[in-house]
Amino acid sequence: MVVTRSVPHVGYLLIPHDKPSGCLEDACLEASTLAQEHVSCADKFLECILQHIPPLNPNWRAKVRLHALIAGSGKNPAMTLGQSAKAGLWDFTHESLKIMLDFLQMMCEAK
């Protein structure tokens, strides 16, 4: 979470923040607004999928879980990650996502 004072401003933020590995989907999964029952269903879906294909990397698994949550949210099952954010599926006050908003604020305030 660093922003330079150069012009143009340059910054970087690793997501998920303060974790050794992961992806944006991991941060979203931590900040899900859906009930635990929905999350359990997404986990069961992933378990079923993994019975039929070779296991892939953890980022792939996070993406499958996230899209399963989106599909099972009761809203548009074909929503993109951005659309699902606008639909309120992710809590942007949760630390895993709030860090992104804080970073963008830092970028805006850099002089």
LOFI-349469 format. One record per residue (C-alpha): residue number from 1; chain; x, z, y. Coordinates in steps of 0.001 Angstrom, whole numbers, always signed. Example, Ala and Ser with C-alpha at 12.3 -4.5 7.8 and 13.67 -1.06 7.14 Angstrom:
2
SITE rose paza    east      up   north
SITE    1    A  +12300   +7800   -4500
SITE    2    A  +13670   +7140   -1060
END
This chain:
111
SITE rose paza    east      up   north
SITE    1    A      +0      +0      +0
SITE    2    A   +2373   -1318   +2619
SITE    3    A   +1736   -3319   +5795
SITE    4    A   +4543   -4824   +7858
SITE    5    A   +4540   -4780  +11632
SITE    6    A   +5612   -8426  +11736
SITE    7    A   +3541  -11309  +13071
SITE    8    A   +1722  -12439  +11057
SITE    9    A   +1101   -9106   +9381
SITE   10    A   +1972   -9010   +5728
SITE   11    A    +796   -6384   +3302
SITE   12    A    +522   -5653    -365
SITE   13    A   -1606   -3366   -2455
SITE   14    A   -1394   -3065   -6219
SITE   15    A   -4728   -2677   -7979
SITE   16    A   -5541    -443   -9729
SITE   17    A   -3683   +1861   -7354
SITE   18    A   -1419   +4598   -8760
SITE   19    A   -1669   +3225  -12315
SITE   20    A   +1142   +1694  -14373
SITE   21    A    -933   -1392  -15235
SITE   22    A   -4399   -2873  -14983
SITE   23    A   -6435   -5242  -12875
SITE   24    A   -9162   -5298  -10230
SITE   25    A  -11774   -5119  -12981
SITE   26    A  -10358   -1747  -14100
SITE   27    A  -10852    -411  -10575
SITE   28    A  -14435   -1719  -10548
SITE   29    A  -15192    -229  -13961
SITE   30    A  -14075   +3184  -12700
SITE   31    A  -16433   +2793   -9752
SITE   32    A  -19499   +1544  -11635
SITE   33    A  -22847   +2682  -10244
SITE   34    A  -24592   +1904  -13532
SITE   35    A  -25755   +4618  -15896
SITE   36    A  -23462   +5746  -18696
SITE   37    A  -25858   +4109  -21170
SITE   38    A  -25031    +720  -19622
SITE   39    A  -21317   +1404  -19885
SITE   40    A  -21723   +2426  -23550
SITE   41    A  -23547    -837  -24260
SITE   42    A  -20741   -2837  -22644
SITE   43    A  -18208    -932  -24740
SITE   44    A  -20173   -1671  -27928
SITE   45    A  -20330   -5344  -26980
SITE   46    A  -16556   -5416  -26561
SITE   47    A  -16092   -3682  -29934
SITE   48    A  -18292   -6315  -31572
SITE   49    A  -16396   -9183  -29940
SITE   50    A  -13072   -7722  -31074
SITE   51    A  -14288   -7839  -34696
SITE   52    A  -14426  -11638  -34475
SITE   53    A  -11368  -12612  -32451
SITE   54    A   -7791  -11408  -32303
SITE   55    A   -7306   -8537  -29860
SITE   56    A   -6135   -9727  -26466
SITE   57    A   -4423   -7886  -23625
SITE   58    A   -5992   -4914  -21816
SITE   59    A   -6802   -6967  -18695
SITE   60    A   -8856   -9370  -20821
SITE   61    A  -10725   -6387  -22277
SITE   62    A  -11475   -5014  -18796
SITE   63    A  -12837   -8399  -17727
SITE   64    A  -15105   -8598  -20807
SITE   65    A  -16420   -5050  -20191
SITE   66    A  -17044   -5802  -16510
SITE   67    A  -18932   -9020  -17215
SITE   68    A  -20942   -7277  -19934
SITE   69    A  -21949   -4650  -17349
SITE   70    A  -22918   -7349  -14886
SITE   71    A  -24943   -9212  -17531
SITE   72    A  -26707   -6015  -18615
SITE   73    A  -27348   -4686  -15116
SITE   74    A  -30916   -5995  -14982
SITE   75    A  -29978   -8225  -12058
SITE   76    A  -28655  -11777  -12199
SITE   77    A  -26583  -11913  -15428
SITE   78    A  -24466  -14763  -14048
SITE   79    A  -23283  -12924  -10928
SITE   80    A  -19674  -13264   -9904
SITE   81    A  -17604  -10185   -9165
SITE   82    A  -18228  -10678   -5439
SITE   83    A  -21968  -11080   -5929
SITE   84    A  -22077   -7980   -8113
SITE   85    A  -20346   -6034   -5326
SITE   86    A  -23013   -7171   -2854
SITE   87    A  -25676   -6187   -5416
SITE   88    A  -24364   -2613   -5389
SITE   89    A  -22892   -2416   -8889
SITE   90    A  -19656    -839   -7629
SITE   91    A  -19227   +2299   -5516
SITE   92    A  -16772   +1429   -2754
SITE   93    A  -16474   +5094   -1796
SITE   94    A  -14943   +5789   -5231
SITE   95    A  -11179   +6227   -4895
SITE   96    A  -10408   +3297   -7206
SITE   97    A  -12040    +896   -4703
SITE   98    A  -11877   +2871   -1451
SITE   99    A   -8131   +2315   -1436
SITE  100    A   -8814   -1411    -911
SITE  101    A  -11022    -733   +2097
SITE  102    A   -8390   +1615   +3515
SITE  103    A   -5760   -1074   +3012
SITE  104    A   -7843   -3698   +4805
SITE  105    A   -8339   -1239   +7678
SITE  106    A   -4555    -770   +7821
SITE  107    A   -4107   -4546   +7975
SITE  108    A   -6601   -4800  +10828
SITE  109    A   -4933   -2000  +12774
SITE  110    A   -1360   -3260  +12293
SITE  111    A    +220   -4238  +15611
END
